[in-house]
Amino acid sequence: MPADMELRIAGIENDSIVDGEGCRFTIFVQGCPRRCRNCHNEAAQNFDGGVVVDTEEIVKKIAANPLLDGVTFSGGEPFCQGAPLTEIADKVHAMGLNVWVYSGNTFEELASSADENVKGLLNAADVLVDGEYMDELRDLSLKFRGSSNQRIIDLNKTRAAHAVVLY
């Protein structure tokens, strides 16, 4: 496993109930190339914004919260910082917690990526909420999504159904 890494974040939510099933520790990463119209987190788009933190400090905060069911990586775009998030995900799994990742990319785009850091994070995720936010498809009745084009994909079931690593 690599040594502790740095991660550029826009912020952290210690007890979220809107970023996946159960009580979640949500990390909002900094930087996103998509620029979706009416993005819910426009401040996280600039790759030079936010603050740089050590992954081990984040892991300590996660471990200190006994109420958590899991950790969510949101953004910005988490797959732009795949290596440090994969490190966190591995440690989170060792704590018995699950990992959700929100991405403006589709599962198919991520699965076909040649970038090893993207593949690493995709393999470390339990659930992927994919697809860019589309303001014209906004639907406030959807659970854990902002627009109807976005999908909630249980990656563990997907991997088991195919009995192989897909990516």
Secondary structure, DSSP 8 states (H G I E B T S, - for coil): -----EEEEEEEEEEESSSSSSSEEEEEES--S---TT-TTGGG--TT-SEEEEHHHHHHHHHT-TT-SEEEEESS-GGGGHHHHHHHHHHHHHTT-EEEEE-SS-HHHHHT---HHHHHHHHH-SEEEES---GGGB-TTSSS-SBTT-EEEEHHHHHHHHTS---
